[in-house]
Amino acid sequence: MSTELQATQSGEHSHDEEGHGSVAMYIWIGVILAVLTFVEVAVFYIEAFEAVEVPILVVLSTAKVILVVMYFMHLKMEHRALTGLFMSGVVLTLFMVCALIILYHFLPRFAFAP
């Protein structure tokens, strides 16, 4: 019996067969997520970023969501249609957040201007 057939029958799979990344890649993604989280917290506490705080946090949060979805949910290794389905949800959420920011932050200033 071949080695690949024995590995398949015993439930073991090579990372190359499935297209999944190595443990080191997942550690790097975790480090990147930790750094992005640190930057988000720093942006929140640094008063110089107060004027652009919300857009920066939206961009950083979107980057984190994309990393989690693509690597930890293994969508990077899936069919393009499935990736597109999940990423359309990310795009829709980003659109809704931006629309709500505009609706509640910018429009009230113009609605009641004399």
C-alpha positions as CSV (number, residue, x, y, z in Angstrom):
1,M,0.0,0.0,0.0
2,S,1.4,3.5,-0.8
3,T,2.3,6.0,1.8
4,E,-0.3,8.5,0.6
5,L,-3.1,5.9,0.8
6,Q,-2.0,4.9,4.3
7,A,-1.9,8.5,5.4
8,T,-5.4,9.1,3.9
9,Q,-6.9,6.0,5.6
10,S,-5.4,6.9,9.0
11,G,-6.8,10.4,8.8
12,E,-3.5,12.2,8.3
13,H,-3.2,14.7,5.6
14,S,-0.2,16.6,4.3
15,H,-0.5,20.3,4.3
16,D,0.6,20.4,0.6
17,E,-2.3,18.1,-0.4
18,E,-5.0,20.3,1.0
19,G,-3.3,23.5,0.1
20,H,-3.3,24.7,3.7
21,G,-0.4,26.8,5.0
22,S,2.2,25.8,7.5
23,V,2.1,26.4,11.2
24,A,4.6,29.2,10.8
25,M,2.2,31.0,8.4
26,Y,-0.6,30.9,10.9
27,I,1.8,32.2,13.6
28,W,2.7,35.1,11.3
29,I,-0.9,35.8,10.7
30,G,-1.5,35.8,14.4
31,V,1.4,38.2,14.9
32,I,0.0,40.5,12.2
33,L,-3.4,40.4,13.9
34,A,-1.8,41.3,17.2
35,V,0.1,44.2,15.7
36,L,-3.1,45.5,14.0
37,T,-4.9,45.3,17.4
38,F,-2.1,47.2,19.1
39,V,-2.3,49.9,16.4
40,E,-6.1,50.1,16.8
41,V,-5.7,50.6,20.6
42,A,-2.9,53.2,20.0
43,V,-5.0,55.1,17.5
44,F,-7.9,55.2,20.0
45,Y,-5.7,56.6,22.8
46,I,-3.6,59.1,20.8
47,E,-5.4,62.4,20.7
48,A,-3.7,63.5,17.4
49,F,-5.7,60.9,15.5
50,E,-9.0,62.1,16.9
51,A,-10.1,63.7,13.6
52,V,-9.4,60.6,11.5
53,E,-9.9,58.0,14.3
54,V,-13.0,56.3,12.9
55,P,-11.8,55.9,9.3
56,I,-8.5,54.5,10.5
57,L,-10.3,52.0,12.8
58,V,-12.7,51.0,10.1
59,V,-9.7,50.2,7.7
60,L,-7.8,48.4,10.4
61,S,-10.8,46.3,11.4
62,T,-11.6,45.5,7.8
63,A,-8.0,44.3,7.3
64,K,-8.3,42.1,10.4
65,V,-11.6,40.6,9.2
66,I,-10.2,39.8,5.8
67,L,-7.1,38.1,7.3
68,V,-9.3,36.0,9.7
69,V,-11.7,35.1,6.9
70,M,-9.0,34.2,4.4
71,Y,-6.7,32.3,6.6
72,F,-8.4,31.0,9.7
73,M,-11.6,30.1,7.9
74,H,-9.4,28.7,5.1
75,L,-11.2,30.6,2.3
76,K,-7.9,31.3,0.6
77,M,-7.7,27.6,-0.2
78,E,-11.4,27.3,-1.3
79,H,-13.2,27.7,-4.6
80,R,-13.4,31.4,-5.8
81,A,-17.2,31.3,-5.6
82,L,-17.2,30.5,-1.9
83,T,-14.6,33.1,-1.3
84,G,-16.7,35.7,-3.2
85,L,-19.8,34.8,-1.2
86,F,-18.1,35.4,2.2
87,M,-16.2,38.5,0.9
88,S,-19.4,40.0,-0.4
89,G,-20.6,40.0,3.2
90,V,-17.5,41.8,4.3
91,V,-18.0,44.4,1.5
92,L,-21.7,44.8,2.5
93,T,-20.8,45.3,6.1
94,L,-18.2,47.8,5.3
95,F,-20.7,49.7,3.1
96,M,-23.3,49.7,5.9
97,V,-20.8,50.9,8.5
98,C,-19.7,53.8,6.2
99,A,-23.3,54.7,5.5
100,L,-24.2,54.8,9.2
101,I,-21.1,56.9,9.9
102,I,-22.2,59.4,7.2
103,L,-25.8,59.3,8.3
104,Y,-25.2,59.9,12.0
105,H,-22.0,61.9,12.0
106,F,-22.1,64.2,9.0
107,L,-25.7,64.6,7.9
108,P,-27.1,66.0,11.2
109,R,-24.7,68.9,10.8
110,F,-26.2,69.8,7.4
111,A,-29.8,69.1,8.2
112,F,-30.2,71.7,10.9
113,A,-27.9,74.4,9.5
114,P,-29.6,77.8,9.3
